[in-house]
Amino acid sequence: MKMPRTVLQINEIVPGTEIAAETSTAMVASSIVFRSVGQAYARRLLNKAKSLFKFVKKHKGIHDGECPLYCSFSGYHDEHVKLDLGQDRPRTSWATYYRGTHAVIVVIDSVDIARITIMKEELFRLLSHDDLQNSVILVFANKQDLKDAMTLAEITDTLLLHSIKTHDWHIQACSALTGDGLNDGLGWIA
């Protein structure tokens, strides 16, 4: 494929939090995919993602937390969209990315009790959209490895998940740090 590819450098002087975070996320997802065929490679990807994540936390950029979506098009029809439901930016443009969505994955910070109400409101706003009527909902309850984390029952109750009758849904305990629960959640979608 002969497409121009922009090369960006991220370092202490030029922080690129949103780019580095997306790269780290892609590496974690890739490590899950490669786990069944190449344990060593999957482990290397995950370790690199952790290293990049540590760098990002140490060198946050001015746009930290402001990247509302990521839509990658490489020519291989592997696009994905990530929406930050807890952000403060306008959400009017999100609907253009809904058509053809098979699964909505919501990641809840199980320690951030203050934002879970916002997440509930945004989740129900998403569920009401016509283009998402056939989508399944996976809720990752992240940071379950921390002692102050809300339980799955508390998150289910706060998000009113039992009231969702129009979509199949599943809540999965996980830790993005250790990878626990990620395969189980993604396996539910598959």
Summary of the structure (lengths in Angstrom):
residues: 190
radius of gyration: 17.2
end to end distance: 29.5
largest distance: 50.4
contacts: 462
relative contact order: 0.12
helix: 41%
strand: 10%
